[in-house]
Amino acid sequence: MNIVLIGFMGCGKSSVAKALNQLLGFRVVEMDDLICRKTKTQNMQELFAKKGELRLRIEEIALAKKYASKQNLIISTGGGVVLNKIVLDYFKQAGAKVIFLHASFEQIVSRLKADDSRPLFKDQRVAKELYAFRLPLYLHYADEIIDVNRESIDLIALQIKKKYGL
Ligand code: S3P
C-alpha cells in the first residue's frame, strides 16, 4: 500500500515522509525533487522561471501515473497536486491512502518566513488566498486528516503506521 502525503507548502510533508521511511522502511518518492531532476532544473524557482508552472503540473500527472501502480511507497507531493484531479485519482484508484497534513495558515507563515524557495509563497496575502482556495480540495481528497499544529513529526508517523496496520 502507498501512503500519499498532501497539504499546503510548509506543512511538513517531507519531514513526515522521512519519519515514515525510518519507521516503515518504505521508499520515499519526493515528487518535487524528481520533477526538478527530470526537467534539469536546480529547484522550483528555476523550474517556474524557465519552464513555467504548467510544466510542473504536467510532470506531476506523469509521476502519479508512473508511481501509482508500485507498492510500499511514501509519496511526498507538492502542495499543488490537488489542482489536477487526475493526480489523486491515479493514486487512489491504485489503493493508496491519502493523508492530509493540516497546518493553520499562521503556522505555515511562521515555518516559511525565513524560506524564499517557494515561487508561490512570495506574497503573504496571495498565499493566504491560495490556502483558502486549496483547503477544501485537501479535505476532499483526504482519507485521513492529521492536525500537524498539535503533534510532533514522529507521533504523526506513528499515528499513520497504526491507522493502517503497517
Ligand atoms: C507548490 C508547492 C511546492 C512545489 C511548487 C508549487 C504549490 O511544494 O511543488 O513550488 O503549488 O503549492 P511544497 O508543498 O513541497 O512546498
Backbone and ligand atoms as CSV (ligand in chain L), in Angstrom:
chain,resi,resn,atom,element,x,y,z
A,1,MET,N,N,0.833,-1.202,0.000
A,1,MET,CA,C,0.000,0.000,0.000
A,1,MET,C,C,0.873,1.261,0.000
A,2,ASN,N,N,0.470,2.244,-0.789
A,2,ASN,CA,C,1.210,3.510,-0.799
A,2,ASN,C,C,0.539,4.541,0.095
A,3,ILE,N,N,1.372,5.384,0.689
A,3,ILE,CA,C,0.886,6.490,1.502
A,3,ILE,C,C,1.200,7.773,0.740
A,4,VAL,N,N,0.177,8.586,0.505
A,4,VAL,CA,C,0.370,9.845,-0.211
A,4,VAL,C,C,0.142,10.998,0.765
A,5,LEU,N,N,1.164,11.823,0.937
A,5,LEU,CA,C,1.055,12.955,1.867
A,5,LEU,C,C,0.711,14.207,1.082
A,6,ILE,N,N,-0.393,14.836,1.462
A,6,ILE,CA,C,-0.776,16.085,0.801
A,6,ILE,C,C,-0.893,17.200,1.840
A,7,GLY,N,N,-0.847,18.430,1.360
A,7,GLY,CA,C,-1.013,19.579,2.258
A,7,GLY,C,C,-0.306,20.788,1.695
A,8,PHE,N,N,-0.596,21.924,2.302
A,8,PHE,CA,C,-0.060,23.190,1.803
A,8,PHE,C,C,1.457,23.229,1.971
A,9,MET,N,N,2.097,24.118,1.198
A,9,MET,CA,C,3.547,24.336,1.339
A,9,MET,C,C,3.916,24.542,2.802
A,10,GLY,N,N,4.959,23.879,3.249
A,10,GLY,CA,C,5.447,24.106,4.604
A,10,GLY,C,C,4.696,23.365,5.697
A,11,CYS,N,N,3.802,22.443,5.325
A,11,CYS,CA,C,3.037,21.736,6.370
A,11,CYS,C,C,3.838,20.571,6.968
A,12,GLY,N,N,4.951,20.198,6.323
A,12,GLY,CA,C,5.797,19.144,6.889
A,12,GLY,C,C,5.750,17.817,6.151
A,13,LYS,N,N,5.325,17.828,4.889
A,13,LYS,CA,C,5.208,16.562,4.137
A,13,LYS,C,C,6.552,15.828,4.047
A,14,SER,N,N,7.607,16.574,3.726
A,14,SER,CA,C,8.913,15.913,3.562
A,14,SER,C,C,9.423,15.359,4.887
A,15,SER,N,N,9.216,16.084,5.974
A,15,SER,CA,C,9.674,15.607,7.291
A,15,SER,C,C,8.898,14.369,7.718
A,16,VAL,N,N,7.589,14.381,7.510
A,16,VAL,CA,C,6.790,13.202,7.877
A,16,VAL,C,C,7.182,12.023,6.983
A,17,ALA,N,N,7.462,12.305,5.717
A,17,ALA,CA,C,7.877,11.228,4.804
A,17,ALA,C,C,9.158,10.571,5.316
A,18,LYS,N,N,10.106,11.392,5.768
A,18,LYS,CA,C,11.375,10.840,6.284
A,18,LYS,C,C,11.122,10.006,7.536
A,19,ALA,N,N,10.264,10.502,8.420
A,19,ALA,CA,C,9.957,9.752,9.652
A,19,ALA,C,C,9.273,8.426,9.310
A,20,LEU,N,N,8.396,8.442,8.313
A,20,LEU,CA,C,7.723,7.198,7.900
A,20,LEU,C,C,8.715,6.225,7.267
A,21,ASN,N,N,9.680,6.781,6.558
A,21,ASN,CA,C,10.721,5.936,5.961
A,21,ASN,C,C,11.492,5.202,7.059
A,22,GLN,N,N,11.831,5.917,8.121
A,22,GLN,CA,C,12.534,5.311,9.263
A,22,GLN,C,C,11.689,4.231,9.920
A,23,LEU,N,N,10.409,4.532,10.058
A,23,LEU,CA,C,9.505,3.657,10.793
A,23,LEU,C,C,9.090,2.417,9.992
A,24,LEU,N,N,8.836,2.608,8.710
A,24,LEU,CA,C,8.265,1.523,7.903
A,24,LEU,C,C,9.264,0.919,6.920
A,25,GLY,N,N,10.312,1.687,6.625
A,25,GLY,CA,C,11.256,1.231,5.594
A,25,GLY,C,C,10.731,1.431,4.182
A,26,PHE,N,N,9.568,2.063,4.032
A,26,PHE,CA,C,9.046,2.325,2.681
A,26,PHE,C,C,9.916,3.391,2.016
A,27,ARG,N,N,10.108,3.241,0.720
A,27,ARG,CA,C,10.882,4.239,-0.020
A,27,ARG,C,C,10.095,5.553,-0.145
A,28,VAL,N,N,10.824,6.671,-0.077
A,28,VAL,CA,C,10.179,7.984,-0.234
A,28,VAL,C,C,10.285,8.453,-1.683
A,29,VAL,N,N,9.164,8.872,-2.231
A,29,VAL,CA,C,9.157,9.497,-3.550
A,29,VAL,C,C,8.871,10.985,-3.338
A,30,GLU,N,N,9.897,11.801,-3.502
A,30,GLU,CA,C,9.761,13.262,-3.354
A,30,GLU,C,C,9.415,13.820,-4.726
A,31,MET,N,N,8.165,14.115,-4.944
A,31,MET,CA,C,7.751,14.490,-6.304
A,31,MET,C,C,8.503,15.716,-6.828
A,32,ASP,N,N,8.648,16.738,-5.991
A,32,ASP,CA,C,9.339,17.960,-6.465
A,32,ASP,C,C,10.770,17.654,-6.920
A,33,ASP,N,N,11.473,16.842,-6.132
A,33,ASP,CA,C,12.870,16.520,-6.481
A,33,ASP,C,C,12.942,15.772,-7.811
A,34,LEU,N,N,12.046,14.802,-7.977
A,34,LEU,CA,C,12.066,14.014,-9.218
A,34,LEU,C,C,11.740,14.891,-10.424
A,35,ILE,N,N,10.833,15.841,-10.204
A,35,ILE,CA,C,10.439,16.726,-11.316
A,35,ILE,C,C,11.593,17.666,-11.677
A,36,CYS,N,N,12.294,18.167,-10.663
A,36,CYS,CA,C,13.459,19.021,-10.958
A,36,CYS,C,C,14.515,18.228,-11.716
A,37,ARG,N,N,14.729,16.992,-11.287
A,37,ARG,CA,C,15.723,16.166,-11.979
A,37,ARG,C,C,15.325,15.962,-13.437
A,38,LYS,N,N,14.055,15.589,-13.620
A,38,LYS,CA,C,13.589,15.297,-14.979
A,38,LYS,C,C,13.653,16.532,-15.884
A,39,THR,N,N,13.365,17.697,-15.314
A,39,THR,CA,C,13.343,18.923,-16.138
A,39,THR,C,C,14.708,19.620,-16.154
A,40,LYS,N,N,15.683,18.955,-15.529
A,40,LYS,CA,C,17.048,19.507,-15.474
A,40,LYS,C,C,17.078,20.925,-14.895
A,41,THR,N,N,16.346,21.095,-13.811
A,41,THR,CA,C,16.364,22.377,-13.101
A,41,THR,C,C,16.870,22.122,-11.687
A,42,GLN,N,N,17.459,23.149,-11.090
A,42,GLN,CA,C,18.062,23.015,-9.753
A,42,GLN,C,C,17.010,23.001,-8.652
A,43,ASN,N,N,15.943,23.732,-8.863
A,43,ASN,CA,C,14.926,23.905,-7.820
A,43,ASN,C,C,13.644,24.467,-8.442
A,44,MET,N,N,12.639,24.643,-7.590
A,44,MET,CA,C,11.333,25.101,-8.095
A,44,MET,C,C,11.398,26.524,-8.665
A,45,GLN,N,N,12.255,27.362,-8.084
A,45,GLN,CA,C,12.391,28.737,-8.616
A,45,GLN,C,C,12.797,28.677,-10.086
A,46,GLU,N,N,13.809,27.852,-10.339
A,46,GLU,CA,C,14.320,27.763,-11.712
A,46,GLU,C,C,13.288,27.107,-12.631
A,47,LEU,N,N,12.617,26.101,-12.106
A,47,LEU,CA,C,11.601,25.425,-12.920
A,47,LEU,C,C,10.491,26.411,-13.328
A,48,PHE,N,N,9.999,27.174,-12.348
A,48,PHE,CA,C,8.945,28.153,-12.659
A,48,PHE,C,C,9.459,29.198,-13.649
A,49,ALA,N,N,10.697,29.656,-13.435
A,49,ALA,CA,C,11.232,30.728,-14.276
A,49,ALA,C,C,11.493,30.257,-15.707
A,50,LYS,N,N,12.039,29.062,-15.845
A,50,LYS,CA,C,12.462,28.615,-17.183
A,50,LYS,C,C,11.409,27.804,-17.931
A,51,LYS,N,N,10.606,27.040,-17.178
A,51,LYS,CA,C,9.663,26.140,-17.855
A,51,LYS,C,C,8.209,26.544,-17.601
A,52,GLY,N,N,7.965,27.238,-16.495
A,52,GLY,CA,C,6.607,27.664,-16.167
A,52,GLY,C,C,5.873,26.668,-15.290
A,53,GLU,N,N,4.856,27.157,-14.601
A,53,GLU,CA,C,4.109,26.302,-13.665
A,53,GLU,C,C,3.412,25.144,-14.383
A,54,LEU,N,N,2.964,25.409,-15.607
A,54,LEU,CA,C,2.246,24.344,-16.328
A,54,LEU,C,C,3.103,23.088,-16.467
A,55,ARG,N,N,4.413,23.292,-16.696
A,55,ARG,CA,C,5.305,22.136,-16.834
A,55,ARG,C,C,5.320,21.308,-15.542
A,56,LEU,N,N,5.322,22.013,-14.393
A,56,LEU,CA,C,5.255,21.304,-13.105
A,56,LEU,C,C,3.992,20.450,-13.037
A,57,ARG,N,N,2.873,21.049,-13.416
A,57,ARG,CA,C,1.592,20.323,-13.314
A,57,ARG,C,C,1.559,19.116,-14.252
A,58,ILE,N,N,2.134,19.272,-15.423
A,58,ILE,CA,C,2.186,18.155,-16.385
A,58,ILE,C,C,3.041,17.022,-15.807
A,59,GLU,N,N,4.173,17.389,-15.224
A,59,GLU,CA,C,5.080,16.376,-14.670
A,59,GLU,C,C,4.469,15.701,-13.437
A,60,GLU,N,N,3.668,16.436,-12.666
A,60,GLU,CA,C,3.001,15.819,-11.509
A,60,GLU,C,C,2.050,14.710,-11.968
A,61,ILE,N,N,1.351,14.970,-13.053
A,61,ILE,CA,C,0.425,13.954,-13.581
A,61,ILE,C,C,1.223,12.733,-14.072
A,62,ALA,N,N,2.304,12.994,-14.781
A,62,ALA,CA,C,3.127,11.891,-15.315
A,62,ALA,C,C,3.705,11.035,-14.185
A,63,LEU,N,N,4.165,11.696,-13.111
A,63,LEU,CA,C,4.747,10.941,-11.991
A,63,LEU,C,C,3.692,10.108,-11.269
A,64,ALA,N,N,2.518,10.683,-11.092
A,64,ALA,CA,C,1.447,9.942,-10.416
A,64,ALA,C,C,1.118,8.683,-11.213
A,65,LYS,N,N,1.057,8.821,-12.514
A,65,LYS,CA,C,0.757,7.667,-13.370
A,65,LYS,C,C,1.840,6.610,-13.210
A,66,LYS,N,N,3.091,7.066,-13.169
A,66,LYS,CA,C,4.217,6.132,-13.087
A,66,LYS,C,C,4.265,5.399,-11.740
A,67,TYR,N,N,4.056,6.130,-10.650
A,67,TYR,CA,C,4.278,5.526,-9.329
A,67,TYR,C,C,3.034,4.894,-8.698
A,68,ALA,N,N,1.854,5.225,-9.201
A,68,ALA,CA,C,0.629,4.734,-8.555
A,68,ALA,C,C,0.581,3.211,-8.472
A,69,SER,N,N,1.101,2.548,-9.497
A,69,SER,CA,C,0.980,1.091,-9.533
A,69,SER,C,C,2.085,0.380,-8.746
A,70,LYS,N,N,3.061,1.135,-8.255
A,70,LYS,CA,C,4.123,0.497,-7.468
A,70,LYS,C,C,3.650,0.317,-6.036
A,71,GLN,N,N,4.428,-0.396,-5.254
A,71,GLN,CA,C,3.976,-0.734,-3.900
A,71,GLN,C,C,4.895,-0.204,-2.810
A,72,ASN,N,N,4.309,0.001,-1.637
A,72,ASN,CA,C,5.059,0.393,-0.433
A,72,ASN,C,C,5.926,1.628,-0.629
A,73,LEU,N,N,5.283,2.668,-1.082
A,73,LEU,CA,C,5.966,3.954,-1.263
A,73,LEU,C,C,5.327,4.995,-0.357
A,74,ILE,N,N,6.141,5.955,0.033
A,74,ILE,CA,C,5.617,7.155,0.681
A,74,ILE,C,C,5.789,8.258,-0.347
A,75,ILE,N,N,4.674,8.800,-0.806
A,75,ILE,CA,C,4.739,9.824,-1.842
A,75,ILE,C,C,4.604,11.183,-1.168
A,76,SER,N,N,5.666,11.966,-1.236
A,76,SER,CA,C,5.624,13.313,-0.687
A,76,SER,C,C,5.336,14.257,-1.851
A,77,THR,N,N,4.139,14.814,-1.856
A,77,THR,CA,C,3.683,15.594,-3.015
A,77,THR,C,C,4.069,17.068,-2.874
A,78,GLY,N,N,3.919,17.819,-3.956
A,78,GLY,CA,C,3.986,19.274,-3.878
A,78,GLY,C,C,2.599,19.779,-3.478
A,79,GLY,N,N,2.554,20.953,-2.878
A,79,GLY,CA,C,1.279,21.473,-2.361
A,79,GLY,C,C,0.182,21.648,-3.399
A,80,GLY,N,N,0.559,21.667,-4.684
A,80,GLY,CA,C,-0.432,21.917,-5.724
A,80,GLY,C,C,-0.977,20.675,-6.417
A,81,VAL,N,N,-0.672,19.496,-5.919
A,81,VAL,CA,C,-1.143,18.282,-6.636
A,81,VAL,C,C,-2.662,18.151,-6.661
A,82,VAL,N,N,-3.305,18.822,-5.706
A,82,VAL,CA,C,-4.772,18.722,-5.658
A,82,VAL,C,C,-5.453,19.535,-6.765
A,83,LEU,N,N,-4.660,20.319,-7.495
A,83,LEU,CA,C,-5.256,21.164,-8.539
A,83,LEU,C,C,-5.751,20.342,-9.727
A,84,ASN,N,N,-5.072,19.242,-9.989
A,84,ASN,CA,C,-5.474,18.385,-11.105
A,84,ASN,C,C,-5.977,17.054,-10.551
A,85,LYS,N,N,-7.276,16.861,-10.641
A,85,LYS,CA,C,-7.930,15.712,-10.013
A,85,LYS,C,C,-7.285,14.383,-10.408
A,86,ILE,N,N,-6.793,14.341,-11.623
A,86,ILE,CA,C,-6.253,13.086,-12.145
A,86,ILE,C,C,-5.067,12.576,-11.310
A,87,VAL,N,N,-4.314,13.489,-10.693
A,87,VAL,CA,C,-3.154,13.073,-9.895
A,87,VAL,C,C,-3.610,12.190,-8.733
A,88,LEU,N,N,-4.562,12.692,-7.957
A,88,LEU,CA,C,-5.046,11.899,-6.821
A,88,LEU,C,C,-5.868,10.699,-7.282
A,89,ASP,N,N,-6.531,10.823,-8.425
A,89,ASP,CA,C,-7.276,9.680,-8.974
A,89,ASP,C,C,-6.338,8.505,-9.246
A,90,TYR,N,N,-5.207,8.775,-9.857
A,90,TYR,CA,C,-4.257,7.690,-10.136
A,90,TYR,C,C,-3.873,6.976,-8.840
A,91,PHE,N,N,-3.515,7.757,-7.828
A,91,PHE,CA,C,-3.065,7.137,-6.577
A,91,PHE,C,C,-4.205,6.391,-5.885
A,92,LYS,N,N,-5.350,7.037,-5.788
A,92,LYS,CA,C,-6.450,6.436,-5.018
A,92,LYS,C,C,-7.007,5.187,-5.709
A,93,GLN,N,N,-7.087,5.247,-7.021
A,93,GLN,CA,C,-7.611,4.076,-7.744
A,93,GLN,C,C,-6.708,2.864,-7.572
A,94,ALA,N,N,-5.435,3.113,-7.303
A,94,ALA,CA,C,-4.495,2.002,-7.095
A,94,ALA,C,C,-4.452,1.591,-5.624
A,95,GLY,N,N,-5.286,2.207,-4.805
A,95,GLY,CA,C,-5.411,1.768,-3.400
A,95,GLY,C,C,-4.609,2.561,-2.392
A,96,ALA,N,N,-3.981,3.640,-2.828
A,96,ALA,CA,C,-3.177,4.435,-1.885
A,96,ALA,C,C,-4.072,5.109,-0.853
A,97,LYS,N,N,-3.501,5.376,0.310
A,97,LYS,CA,C,-4.201,6.167,1.329
A,97,LYS,C,C,-3.630,7.577,1.306
A,98,VAL,N,N,-4.528,8.538,1.299
A,98,VAL,CA,C,-4.121,9.936,1.187
A,98,VAL,C,C,-4.257,10.617,2.546
A,99,ILE,N,N,-3.143,11.134,3.028
A,99,ILE,CA,C,-3.125,11.770,4.349
A,99,ILE,C,C,-2.927,13.270,4.171
A,100,PHE,N,N,-3.850,14.027,4.696
A,100,PHE,CA,C,-3.749,15.491,4.635
A,100,PHE,C,C,-3.092,15.991,5.921
A,101,LEU,N,N,-1.948,16.619,5.776
A,101,LEU,CA,C,-1.264,17.211,6.924
A,101,LEU,C,C,-1.757,18.648,7.054
A,102,HIS,N,N,-2.613,18.852,8.003
A,102,HIS,CA,C,-3.320,20.123,8.139
A,102,HIS,C,C,-2.600,21.048,9.113
A,103,ALA,N,N,-2.050,22.132,8.573
A,103,ALA,CA,C,-1.430,23.163,9.415
A,103,ALA,C,C,-2.236,24.445,9.225
A,104,SER,N,N,-2.306,25.260,10.256
A,104,SER,CA,C,-3.016,26.542,10.112
A,104,SER,C,C,-2.174,27.466,9.233
A,105,PHE,N,N,-2.819,28.471,8.643
A,105,PHE,CA,C,-2.055,29.395,7.804
A,105,PHE,C,C,-0.987,30.103,8.635
A,106,GLU,N,N,-1.322,30.432,9.871
A,106,GLU,CA,C,-0.365,31.127,10.742
A,106,GLU,C,C,0.879,30.263,10.965
A,107,GLN,N,N,0.656,28.991,11.147
A,107,GLN,CA,C,1.801,28.114,11.363
A,107,GLN,C,C,2.664,27.995,10.094
A,108,ILE,N,N,1.988,27.940,8.965
A,108,ILE,CA,C,2.711,27.883,7.685
A,108,ILE,C,C,3.585,29.132,7.539
A,109,VAL,N,N,3.006,30.284,7.842
A,109,VAL,CA,C,3.748,31.546,7.728
A,109,VAL,C,C,4.973,31.503,8.631
A,110,SER,N,N,4.794,31.046,9.859
A,110,SER,CA,C,5.952,31.058,10.762
A,110,SER,C,C,7.011,30.049,10.312
A,111,ARG,N,N,6.592,28.963,9.678
A,111,ARG,CA,C,7.584,27.993,9.180
A,111,ARG,C,C,8.326,28.495,7.953
A,112,LEU,N,N,7.635,29.275,7.126
A,112,LEU,CA,C,8.232,29.655,5.833
A,112,LEU,C,C,8.819,31.055,5.811
A,113,LYS,N,N,8.766,31.747,6.941
A,113,LYS,CA,C,9.169,33.167,6.874
A,113,LYS,C,C,10.651,33.352,6.520
A,114,ALA,N,N,11.476,32.398,6.881
A,114,ALA,CA,C,12.906,32.544,6.543
A,114,ALA,C,C,13.281,31.717,5.313
A,115,ASP,N,N,12.268,31.345,4.528
A,115,ASP,CA,C,12.495,30.428,3.413
A,115,ASP,C,C,11.951,31.069,2.132
A,116,ASP,N,N,12.823,31.394,1.201
A,116,ASP,CA,C,12.313,32.045,-0.019
A,116,ASP,C,C,12.389,31.116,-1.231
A,117,SER,N,N,12.324,29.807,-0.950
A,117,SER,CA,C,12.494,28.836,-2.038
A,117,SER,C,C,11.198,28.543,-2.803
A,118,ARG,N,N,10.080,29.091,-2.329
A,118,ARG,CA,C,8.808,28.709,-2.952
A,118,ARG,C,C,8.218,29.816,-3.826
A,119,PRO,N,N,8.166,29.573,-5.135
A,119,PRO,CA,C,7.685,30.612,-6.041
A,119,PRO,C,C,6.257,31.072,-5.741
A,120,LEU,N,N,5.437,30.197,-5.151
A,120,LEU,CA,C,4.044,30.578,-4.887
A,120,LEU,C,C,3.832,31.081,-3.460
A,121,PHE,N,N,4.939,31.326,-2.751
A,121,PHE,CA,C,4.805,31.883,-1.398
A,121,PHE,C,C,5.676,33.134,-1.264
A,122,LYS,N,N,5.492,34.041,-2.186
A,122,LYS,CA,C,6.300,35.269,-2.179
A,122,LYS,C,C,5.545,36.381,-1.451
A,123,ASP,N,N,4.247,36.396,-1.678
A,123,ASP,CA,C,3.414,37.460,-1.123
A,123,ASP,C,C,2.408,36.797,-0.177
A,124,GLN,N,N,2.463,37.199,1.094
A,124,GLN,CA,C,1.650,36.521,2.108
A,124,GLN,C,C,0.142,36.627,1.845
A,125,ARG,N,N,-0.261,37.777,1.278
A,125,ARG,CA,C,-1.694,37.975,1.026
A,125,ARG,C,C,-2.173,37.005,-0.075
A,126,VAL,N,N,-1.359,36.877,-1.106
A,126,VAL,CA,C,-1.697,35.959,-2.207
A,126,VAL,C,C,-1.658,34.511,-1.701
A,127,ALA,N,N,-0.660,34.217,-0.872
A,127,ALA,CA,C,-0.531,32.855,-0.332
A,127,ALA,C,C,-1.749,32.499,0.529
A,128,LYS,N,N,-2.259,33.496,1.236
A,128,LYS,CA,C,-3.429,33.235,2.087
A,128,LYS,C,C,-4.657,32.900,1.238
A,129,GLU,N,N,-4.772,33.569,0.106
A,129,GLU,CA,C,-5.889,33.277,-0.811
A,129,GLU,C,C,-5.738,31.865,-1.387
A,130,LEU,N,N,-4.510,31.535,-1.710
A,130,LEU,CA,C,-4.229,30.199,-2.249
A,130,LEU,C,C,-4.591,29.130,-1.203
A,131,TYR,N,N,-4.237,29.408,0.036
A,131,TYR,CA,C,-4.530,28.478,1.140
A,131,TYR,C,C,-6.046,28.273,1.254
A,132,ALA,N,N,-6.786,29.380,1.227
A,132,ALA,CA,C,-8.252,29.299,1.371
A,132,ALA,C,C,-8.871,28.547,0.192
A,133,PHE,N,N,-8.330,28.760,-0.976
A,133,PHE,CA,C,-8.822,28.099,-2.186
A,133,PHE,C,C,-8.549,26.591,-2.143
A,134,ARG,N,N,-7.383,26.231,-1.618
A,134,ARG,CA,C,-7.000,24.815,-1.653
A,134,ARG,C,C,-7.527,23.981,-0.497
A,135,LEU,N,N,-7.802,24.624,0.619
A,135,LEU,CA,C,-8.203,23.857,1.812
A,135,LEU,C,C,-9.333,22.857,1.525
A,136,PRO,N,N,-10.430,23.282,0.855
A,136,PRO,CA,C,-11.484,22.293,0.575
A,136,PRO,C,C,-11.017,21.151,-0.321
A,137,LEU,N,N,-10.024,21.416,-1.162
A,137,LEU,CA,C,-9.516,20.349,-2.045
A,137,LEU,C,C,-8.751,19.305,-1.230
A,138,TYR,N,N,-7.906,19.780,-0.313
A,138,TYR,CA,C,-7.183,18.825,0.552
A,138,TYR,C,C,-8.178,17.982,1.357
A,139,LEU,N,N,-9.186,18.664,1.880
A,139,LEU,CA,C,-10.177,17.941,2.701
A,139,LEU,C,C,-10.932,16.929,1.848
A,140,HIS,N,N,-11.203,17.303,0.617
A,140,HIS,CA,C,-11.952,16.420,-0.282
A,140,HIS,C,C,-11.207,15.112,-0.566
A,141,TYR,N,N,-9.915,15.218,-0.791
A,141,TYR,CA,C,-9.155,14.019,-1.173
A,141,TYR,C,C,-8.672,13.189,0.016
A,142,ALA,N,N,-8.702,13.769,1.195
A,142,ALA,CA,C,-8.085,13.103,2.349
A,142,ALA,C,C,-8.836,11.861,2.804
A,143,ASP,N,N,-8.099,10.774,3.001
A,143,ASP,CA,C,-8.658,9.616,3.715
A,143,ASP,C,C,-8.483,9.834,5.206
A,144,GLU,N,N,-7.486,10.625,5.551
A,144,GLU,CA,C,-7.163,10.865,6.956
A,144,GLU,C,C,-6.643,12.303,7.062
A,145,ILE,N,N,-7.105,12.989,8.099
A,145,ILE,CA,C,-6.648,14.370,8.302
A,145,ILE,C,C,-5.862,14.405,9.604
A,146,ILE,N,N,-4.653,14.909,9.535
A,146,ILE,CA,C,-3.850,14.997,10.758
A,146,ILE,C,C,-3.513,16.454,11.031
A,147,ASP,N,N,-3.836,16.888,12.253
A,147,ASP,CA,C,-3.573,18.271,12.651
A,147,ASP,C,C,-2.108,18.385,13.072
A,148,VAL,N,N,-1.304,18.945,12.188
A,148,VAL,CA,C,0.135,18.983,12.478
A,148,VAL,C,C,0.498,20.113,13.453
A,149,ASN,N,N,-0.479,20.959,13.761
A,149,ASN,CA,C,-0.225,22.019,14.750
A,149,ASN,C,C,-0.018,21.413,16.135
A,150,ARG,N,N,-0.612,20.268,16.349
A,150,ARG,CA,C,-0.632,19.697,17.697
A,150,ARG,C,C,0.415,18.625,17.937
A,151,GLU,N,N,0.821,17.931,16.862
A,151,GLU,CA,C,1.616,16.722,17.102
A,151,GLU,C,C,3.035,16.813,16.533
A,152,SER,N,N,3.934,16.052,17.142
A,152,SER,CA,C,5.309,16.030,16.633
A,152,SER,C,C,5.364,15.155,15.377
A,153,ILE,N,N,6.414,15.363,14.593
A,153,ILE,CA,C,6.602,14.597,13.351
A,153,ILE,C,C,6.596,13.091,13.634
A,154,ASP,N,N,7.305,12.678,14.677
A,154,ASP,CA,C,7.396,11.237,14.971
A,154,ASP,C,C,6.044,10.657,15.376
A,155,LEU,N,N,5.278,11.442,16.127
A,155,LEU,CA,C,3.951,10.952,16.532
A,155,LEU,C,C,2.999,10.859,15.336
A,156,ILE,N,N,3.149,11.803,14.425
A,156,ILE,CA,C,2.308,11.759,13.215
A,156,ILE,C,C,2.620,10.487,12.427
A,157,ALA,N,N,3.902,10.197,12.276
A,157,ALA,CA,C,4.299,8.984,11.542
A,157,ALA,C,C,3.748,7.732,12.234
A,158,LEU,N,N,3.848,7.728,13.544
A,158,LEU,CA,C,3.361,6.579,14.317
A,158,LEU,C,C,1.843,6.405,14.170
A,159,GLN,N,N,1.166,7.537,14.161
A,159,GLN,CA,C,-0.295,7.525,14.002
A,159,GLN,C,C,-0.688,6.915,12.642
A,160,ILE,N,N,0.048,7.267,11.602
A,160,ILE,CA,C,-0.244,6.724,10.265
A,160,ILE,C,C,0.041,5.221,10.242
A,161,LYS,N,N,1.142,4.842,10.849
A,161,LYS,CA,C,1.509,3.415,10.909
A,161,LYS,C,C,0.395,2.604,11.575
A,162,LYS,N,N,-0.057,3.092,12.724
A,162,LYS,CA,C,-1.093,2.363,13.484
A,162,LYS,C,C,-2.401,2.334,12.734
A,163,LYS,N,N,-2.771,3.471,12.174
A,163,LYS,CA,C,-4.072,3.590,11.499
A,163,LYS,C,C,-4.224,2.529,10.395
A,164,TYR,N,N,-3.143,2.267,9.654
A,164,TYR,CA,C,-3.243,1.344,8.531
A,164,TYR,C,C,-2.578,-0.001,8.805
A,165,GLY,N,N,-2.229,-0.250,10.055
A,165,GLY,CA,C,-1.670,-1.540,10.426
A,165,GLY,C,C,-0.396,-1.869,9.653
A,166,LEU,N,N,0.470,-0.860,9.471
A,166,LEU,CA,C,1.666,-1.068,8.634
A,166,LEU,C,C,2.859,-1.537,9.457
L,1,S3P,C1,C,3.748,24.211,-4.853
L,1,S3P,C2,C,4.334,23.588,-3.778
L,1,S3P,C3,C,5.743,23.197,-3.773
L,1,S3P,C4,C,6.237,22.955,-5.196
L,1,S3P,C5,C,5.974,24.162,-6.032
L,1,S3P,C6,C,4.489,24.504,-6.106
L,1,S3P,C7,C,2.329,24.593,-4.770
L,1,S3P,O1,O,5.917,22.002,-2.998
L,1,S3P,O2,O,5.624,21.841,-5.779
L,1,S3P,O3,O,6.717,25.243,-5.511
L,1,S3P,O4,O,1.697,24.812,-5.819
L,1,S3P,O5,O,1.799,24.625,-3.630
L,1,S3P,P1,P,5.871,22.006,-1.376
L,1,S3P,O6,O,4.452,21.856,-0.977
L,1,S3P,O7,O,6.692,20.817,-1.016
L,1,S3P,O8,O,6.463,23.289,-0.927
